[in-house]
Amino acid sequence: MIIFDKKIITMTYTIKIDDKSLKARSIINMLKALQEDYDFIEIEKDHAIKSDLEIDKELDKRYKAFQKNSEGKEWVDLKKEFN
């Protein structure tokens, strides 16, 4: 927490821990235990694609979908649809 001219500014931190090692899993478990006592700690598991093989599969899947419908839309038109 930072205080400037009696205004409180809070900051949120993101810490990424790869849970492949025993030490990393130990840290994650420690943080989960702390989360039970402190409401300002929030832990979310990132379900992002992790391995090169998974990335290759995802890219192949997206490329095949693109080949089926390669026309697509212009970025400007897509932005208009979302606004």
N, CA, C and O of each residue as an XYZ file, in Angstrom:
332
protein
N       0.847     -1.160      0.000
C       0.000      0.000      0.000
C       0.898      1.230      0.000
O       1.882      1.292      0.738
N       0.556      2.196     -0.825
C       1.309      3.442     -0.924
C       0.368      4.587     -0.585
O      -0.776      4.614     -1.041
N       0.845      5.522      0.208
C       0.012      6.665      0.581
C       0.628      7.934      0.002
O       1.770      8.275      0.313
N      -0.135      8.634     -0.845
C       0.259      9.911     -1.431
C      -0.781     10.948     -1.053
O      -1.963     10.785     -1.357
N      -0.353     12.008     -0.394
C      -1.273     13.104     -0.037
C      -2.589     12.583      0.536
O      -3.667     13.020      0.133
N      -2.493     11.656      1.469
C      -3.644     11.068      2.157
C      -4.549     10.240      1.249
O      -5.675      9.917      1.629
N      -4.071      9.896      0.058
C      -4.810      8.993     -0.825
C      -4.102      7.643     -0.788
O      -2.877      7.580     -0.894
N      -4.852      6.585     -0.640
C      -4.278      5.250     -0.572
C      -4.351      4.605     -1.952
O      -5.417      4.516     -2.562
N      -3.213      4.167     -2.418
C      -3.139      3.486     -3.711
C      -2.717      2.045     -3.434
O      -1.672      1.809     -2.829
N      -3.518      1.093     -3.871
C      -3.168     -0.311     -3.669
C      -2.576     -0.881     -4.945
O      -2.871     -0.417     -6.047
N      -1.748     -1.880     -4.784
C      -1.124     -2.528     -5.926
C      -1.417     -4.022     -5.852
O      -1.468     -4.598     -4.765
N      -1.606     -4.634     -6.985
C      -1.814     -6.069     -7.069
C      -0.589     -6.675     -7.732
O      -0.108     -6.167     -8.745
N      -0.090     -7.754     -7.165
C       1.092     -8.422     -7.702
C       0.692     -9.781     -8.251
O      -0.152    -10.467     -7.676
N       1.294    -10.161     -9.350
C       1.098    -11.488     -9.919
C       2.423    -12.226     -9.816
O       3.452    -11.746    -10.292
N       2.388    -13.381     -9.197
C       3.586    -14.201     -9.051
C       3.317    -15.507     -9.762
O       2.343    -16.191     -9.448
N       4.151    -15.866    -10.705
C       3.966    -17.123    -11.430
C       4.972    -18.135    -10.909
O       6.174    -17.873    -10.871
N       4.470    -19.288    -10.511
C       5.315    -20.363    -10.002
C       5.013    -21.619    -10.804
O       3.870    -22.074    -10.842
N       6.014    -22.170    -11.434
C       5.874    -23.421    -12.173
C       5.926    -24.554    -11.154
O       6.901    -24.675    -10.412
N       4.888    -25.380    -11.110
C       4.784    -26.383    -10.052
C       5.457    -27.713    -10.374
O       5.060    -28.751     -9.844
N       6.462    -27.692    -11.229
C       7.119    -28.946    -11.612
C       8.077    -29.473    -10.546
O       8.309    -30.680    -10.478
N       8.632    -28.605     -9.722
C       9.603    -29.072     -8.733
C       8.950    -29.204     -7.355
O       7.917    -28.593     -7.080
N       9.564    -29.999     -6.511
C       9.068    -30.211     -5.157
C       9.109    -28.907     -4.366
O       8.179    -28.614     -3.615
N      10.160    -28.131     -4.523
C      10.290    -26.866     -3.800
C       9.188    -25.889     -4.224
O       8.628    -25.181     -3.387
N       8.882    -25.852     -5.522
C       7.831    -24.960     -6.019
C       6.475    -25.368     -5.449
O       5.696    -24.512     -5.030
N       6.188    -26.664     -5.432
C       4.914    -27.135     -4.867
C       4.825    -26.815     -3.378
O       3.746    -26.527     -2.860
N       5.958    -26.869     -2.700
C       5.994    -26.525     -1.281
C       5.631    -25.049     -1.080
O       4.876    -24.713     -0.168
N       6.160    -24.185     -1.919
C       5.847    -22.747     -1.833
C       4.370    -22.515     -2.123
O       3.717    -21.718     -1.449
N       3.847    -23.213     -3.126
C       2.431    -23.075     -3.469
C       1.562    -23.508     -2.287
O       0.587    -22.833     -1.954
N       1.908    -24.619     -1.659
C       1.140    -25.088     -0.496
C       1.222    -24.098      0.659
O       0.235    -23.882      1.362
N       2.394    -23.494      0.857
C       2.543    -22.490      1.900
C       1.631    -21.294      1.622
O       0.968    -20.788      2.527
N       1.603    -20.845      0.361
C       0.745    -19.720     -0.011
C      -0.732    -20.068      0.164
O      -1.525    -19.224      0.582
N      -1.101    -21.304     -0.153
C      -2.494    -21.737      0.038
C      -2.863    -21.720      1.517
O      -3.982    -21.354      1.874
N      -1.928    -22.114      2.375
C      -2.182    -22.074      3.813
C      -2.336    -20.633      4.288
O      -3.208    -20.336      5.106
N      -1.496    -19.742      3.779
C      -1.603    -18.329      4.142
C      -2.910    -17.725      3.646
O      -3.479    -16.843      4.289
N      -3.379    -18.204      2.502
C      -4.618    -17.694      1.923
C      -5.804    -17.924      2.865
O      -6.741    -17.127      2.889
N      -5.763    -18.997      3.631
C      -6.855    -19.289      4.560
C      -6.948    -18.239      5.672
O      -8.032    -17.967      6.190
N      -5.807    -17.657      6.032
C      -5.778    -16.683      7.128
C      -5.833    -15.229      6.672
O      -6.216    -14.348      7.442
N      -5.454    -14.979      5.432
C      -5.373    -13.599      4.938
C      -6.248    -13.435      3.706
O      -6.002    -14.062      2.676
N      -7.264    -12.597      3.811
C      -8.212    -12.432      2.705
C      -7.639    -11.652      1.527
O      -8.266    -11.596      0.469
N      -6.475    -11.056      1.683
C      -5.879    -10.305      0.580
C      -5.044    -11.192     -0.339
O      -4.519    -10.720     -1.348
N      -4.918    -12.475      0.005
C      -4.175    -13.407     -0.849
C      -5.171    -14.194     -1.691
O      -6.111    -14.790     -1.164
N      -4.957    -14.190     -2.984
C      -5.819    -14.927     -3.912
C      -4.924    -15.765     -4.810
O      -3.972    -15.254     -5.401
N      -5.226    -17.039     -4.911
C      -4.422    -17.947     -5.725
C      -5.302    -18.511     -6.826
O      -6.382    -19.040     -6.565
N      -4.832    -18.392     -8.050
C      -5.537    -18.952     -9.200
C      -4.573    -19.811     -9.987
O      -3.440    -19.409    -10.251
N      -5.021    -20.979    -10.355
C      -4.194    -21.849    -11.184
C      -4.336    -21.405    -12.635
O      -5.443    -21.234    -13.145
N      -3.207    -21.225    -13.279
C      -3.190    -20.810    -14.679
C      -3.281    -22.049    -15.554
O      -2.401    -22.910    -15.531
N      -4.345    -22.125    -16.319
C      -4.544    -23.289    -17.181
C      -4.057    -23.024    -18.602
O      -4.606    -23.558    -19.566
N      -3.045    -22.215    -18.719
C      -2.505    -21.886    -20.038
C      -1.812    -23.110    -20.636
O      -1.454    -24.055    -19.933
N      -1.642    -23.062    -21.919
C      -0.932    -24.139    -22.614
C       0.509    -24.121    -22.130
O       1.139    -23.064    -22.092
N       1.037    -25.287    -21.758
C       2.351    -25.311    -21.130
C       3.449    -25.919    -21.985
O       4.543    -25.356    -22.052
N       3.206    -27.020    -22.626
C       4.294    -27.699    -23.324
C       4.345    -27.303    -24.801
O       3.359    -26.849    -25.382
N       5.519    -27.491    -25.378
C       5.683    -27.200    -26.807
C       4.752    -28.066    -27.645
O       4.224    -27.615    -28.662
N       4.555    -29.297    -27.223
C       3.656    -30.196    -27.952
C       2.235    -29.659    -27.925
O       1.547    -29.679    -28.946
N       1.784    -29.180    -26.769
C       0.443    -28.601    -26.658
C       0.319    -27.343    -27.516
O      -0.713    -27.114    -28.148
N       1.366    -26.538    -27.534
C       1.361    -25.318    -28.352
C       1.260    -25.688    -29.826
O       0.488    -25.084    -30.570
N       2.043    -26.683    -30.249
C       1.993    -27.129    -31.644
C       0.606    -27.640    -32.016
O       0.100    -27.341    -33.098
N      -0.010    -28.410    -31.121
C      -1.361    -28.927    -31.384
C      -2.360    -27.782    -31.509
O      -3.210    -27.785    -32.400
N      -2.255    -26.797    -30.608
C      -3.175    -25.658    -30.639
C      -2.985    -24.848    -31.918
O      -3.964    -24.428    -32.534
N      -1.742    -24.627    -32.319
C      -1.482    -23.870    -33.551
C      -2.000    -24.621    -34.774
O      -2.568    -24.009    -35.678
N      -1.810    -25.942    -34.812
C      -2.335    -26.748    -35.919
C      -3.851    -26.644    -35.988
O      -4.422    -26.480    -37.066
N      -4.501    -26.741    -34.828
C      -5.964    -26.655    -34.770
C      -6.447    -25.300    -35.293
O      -7.406    -25.232    -36.061
N      -5.778    -24.228    -34.874
C      -6.175    -22.889    -35.310
C      -5.898    -22.682    -36.799
O      -6.683    -22.036    -37.492
N      -4.787    -23.227    -37.289
C      -4.464    -23.078    -38.705
C      -5.482    -23.826    -39.567
O      -5.896    -23.324    -40.613
N      -5.889    -25.027    -39.134
C      -6.897    -25.785    -39.883
C      -8.230    -25.037    -39.898
O      -8.926    -25.023    -40.914
N      -8.582    -24.416    -38.774
C      -9.816    -23.631    -38.720
C      -9.707    -22.428    -39.651
O     -10.684    -22.059    -40.303
N      -8.531    -21.816    -39.716
C      -8.307    -20.685    -40.610
C      -8.427    -21.122    -42.068
O      -9.005    -20.407    -42.887
N      -7.882    -22.296    -42.392
C      -7.947    -22.783    -43.767
C      -9.393    -23.021    -44.201
O      -9.730    -22.813    -45.367
N     -10.246    -23.455    -43.278
C     -11.653    -23.690    -43.604
C     -12.388    -22.370    -43.844
O     -13.301    -22.310    -44.667
N     -11.992    -21.313    -43.126
C     -12.635    -20.012    -43.259
C     -11.543    -18.946    -43.283
O     -11.345    -18.218    -42.310
N     -10.848    -18.867    -44.398
C      -9.696    -17.965    -44.478
C     -10.087    -16.517    -44.770
O      -9.247    -15.620    -44.684
N     -11.346    -16.284    -45.112
C     -11.750    -14.910    -45.433
C     -11.686    -14.032    -44.194
O     -11.082    -12.959    -44.223
N     -12.291    -14.468    -43.127
C     -12.240    -13.714    -41.879
C     -12.791    -12.313    -42.021
O     -13.505    -12.016    -42.979
N     -12.465    -11.450    -41.074
C     -12.923    -10.070    -41.071
C     -11.746     -9.153    -40.795
O     -10.749     -9.553    -40.193
N     -11.879     -7.932    -41.241
C     -10.851     -6.923    -40.960
C     -10.917     -6.548    -39.482
O     -11.990     -6.555    -38.878
N      -9.766     -6.223    -38.912
C      -9.682     -5.865    -37.499
C     -10.581     -4.674    -37.167
O     -11.229     -4.664    -36.121
N     -10.626     -3.700    -38.020
C     -11.450     -2.510    -37.784
C     -12.917     -2.908    -37.654
O     -13.620     -2.404    -36.778
N     -13.385     -3.810    -38.521
C     -14.774     -4.265    -38.459
C     -15.052     -5.064    -37.189
O     -16.113     -4.915    -36.581
N     -14.103     -5.911    -36.786
C     -14.271     -6.682    -35.554
C     -14.357     -5.753    -34.339
O     -15.181     -5.969    -33.451
N     -13.516     -4.728    -34.300
C     -13.548     -3.790    -33.182
C     -14.899     -3.098    -33.090
O     -15.406     -2.869    -31.991
N     -15.489     -2.762    -34.241
C     -16.803     -2.121    -34.253
C     -17.863     -3.041    -33.672
O     -18.767     -2.584    -32.972
N     -17.760     -4.330    -33.954
C     -18.733     -5.298    -33.436
C     -18.670     -5.400    -31.929
O     -19.699     -5.600    -31.282
N     -17.489     -5.268    -31.353
C     -17.332     -5.405    -29.907
C     -17.642     -4.131    -29.142
O     -17.871     -4.179    -27.933
N     -17.654     -3.004    -29.817
C     -17.935     -1.720    -29.141
C     -19.377     -1.356    -29.174
O     -19.761     -0.310    -28.650
